[in-house]
Amino acid sequence: MSDPISHLLNVTDTHEADKLTEKWADGKLKELNYVGVSSALVTGTIASAFSWYSIDDDPWTTEAFWTAALVLTLTAISLATQQTIGLSRLCSCENGWLKVRNLLGEENPSYRRIERKPSFLSRPQRHPENKIRMKKSQLWMWQTPVMLLNFAILLFVIGLMISVFVRAARYGGDWTNGRIQVRRVYAPSSS
């Protein structure tokens, strides 16, 4: 099994399942902490971009993209904090690891214990190996802060590109007049 969550949900040994759940929870808490810190840094970057001298000359789409990015980063911070608190509390209670597994998993409806004898006319039955699968809602929920941060960065960069290219178009594409400066950066490569 390549998916660690499927593996921890389908382990038969309780001690091993608890150990794998603890590893998953620790990893998820570290990830949420990283998302919270990164979102705060990105929020600071976006907020400071609103104070640039050129923001008044930029098209409304730049501000719209940056405002949307700011909202997404603040939402990512909020969700990461909420999930960190919720996961910490759930793990600290009695039978916490079991409760985490119950939260993450559900019975796989396509799993069948009884196999029919194959006949010549019947088509082969596919039997998934996992009795318990991860809930799709949980998959989406636990990935939401990371994806909000990714979308926020994307929106900020799009707004920045709009600002740069509109300014370049206003000045007739003359990149040397001092009003807009673009430099080529060459990174040293190790061959």
N, C-alpha and C positions, 0 to 999 in steps of 0.2 A: 504494500500500500504506500502510495506516495504522499497522500494527504494526511498530515499529522492529526487533524481533528477527527477524521474518519477512523484513524487507528485508535485514538484514545477513547472514542465512543464504542468501539467494538472489541476492545480487549476484555477477555473473560476474567483474568486475575484482578481482583479488586485493588490489591496493593500496587500493582503495576499501573492500573488505570488512575489511581490517586496520584502516583508519581508523575505520570504523563500530563495529567490535568494541572498539577502544580507547575510544571514546566511551561505549559501553554499559558497559564494565568500570569506567571512571572514575565514571560515574553510579551504578552499583550499589555501588561502594565508599563513595561519599558517603552513599548511602541507608543502608547497613549501619552506618556510623559514627553517623549520626543516630539510628538505631534503638537502638544500644548506649547512647548518652548519654541518650536519652529513657527507655529502660527502666531505667537506673540511677536517674534522678530519680523515676520512678514507683515503683520499688522502695523508695526512701527514704521516699516519702509513705505507702506502704502500711505499711511497718515502723513508722513513727512513729504511725500510726493505732492500732496495737496498744497503745500506751502511753497512750491517752486514758483519762481517769478513768472514763468511762461504759462502757468495754468489758465490765466485769464484769456490768453490768445488761442488756447487749444479748442478744438471742436467739442461739442457737448458729449460726444461719444466717449471721449477720453475720460471725462468725469464719471460718466455712466459705468464704464468698465471698471474704473477704480473704486467706485462706490460699491458695486456688486462684489468686487474682490474683498473689500473691507468687511462687508456683511458676511461673506463666506468664511473669512478667517476668524471673525468673532464667533460665528456659529461653531466652527471647528474647535475653538478653545472651550466653548461651553459644553459641547458634546464629549470631548475628551475628558474634561473634568468630571462630568456626570458619570461617564462609564468607568473612570478610575475609582470614584467613590463607590459606585454600585458593585463593581467586581471585588474591591477590597472588603466591603462589608459581607458580601456573599461568601467569599472564601474564608472569612474569619469565624463564621458561625458553625455550629455543630453539623457534621456531615457536609461541610462546604464544598468539597470536591465533587461529591455526588450531586449536589444541587447545581453546580456549574455544568456537569455533564447532562443533567436533565433539562437545563436551560438551553443548551446547545443542540441537543439531539432530539430526534423523533423516530418513531418506528418507520421503517422503509416499507411502503405499501406494496412494492413490487417484489419484496423478498418472500419466497415460498419455501417452506420446509419440506413439503411433500412433493416429490418428483414423480411425474407420471412415467410409465414405461414408454419408451419411444416406439411408435408404430411406423409402418412404412408410409402411411398417408399423412401423419401429423407432422407439422413443422417443428423444428427444434425450439425448445424453450430456453430463453436466456435467464439465468439466475444470478442476480448480483450477489457478490460475496458479503456485502455489508447488511446486517440485520437492522442497524440503526444508522441513519444518515443525519447530516447537519441540516438544521432548519434554514431555509432560504432567508427568512426574515432575520435570523441571527447573523447570517453571513453578510447581509446588507448593513445591518446595524453596526457590527463591529468594524466594518470598512468605511463607514460614512465619514468620520473625522479626517482620515487620510485622504479620501477622495475630495472632500471639501477644500482641504489645503491645496491639493493639486489643481483643482479648478480655479481657486483664487489666484494662484501664481500664474496660471495661464491667462486669466482675465487681466491681470496687472500688466503682463508682457504685451498683450494685444493692445491695451490702452497706451502703453509706452510707444509701441510701433506706430500707432495712429498719430500720436503726437509728433514723432520724429518725421514721418513721411509727409504729413500735412504741412509741417513747417518747411520741409524741403520743397514741396510743390509751390508754396506761396512765394518763395524767393527764386522761382524760375529754375530750380535745379542747380543754382550756383552755390556749391558747397564751400566756397572759399571766402565768402564775404564776412565771416565772423559771426553771423547770426546763428548758424548751425554748424556744428563741427562733428565730423565722423572720422574716426581714425581706424586704420587697419591694425589689428593686433596679431602678431605672429608668435605663437607659442613655440618655445624651443622643443624640438622633438629629439627623442633619444633613439637613434637608429642602431 
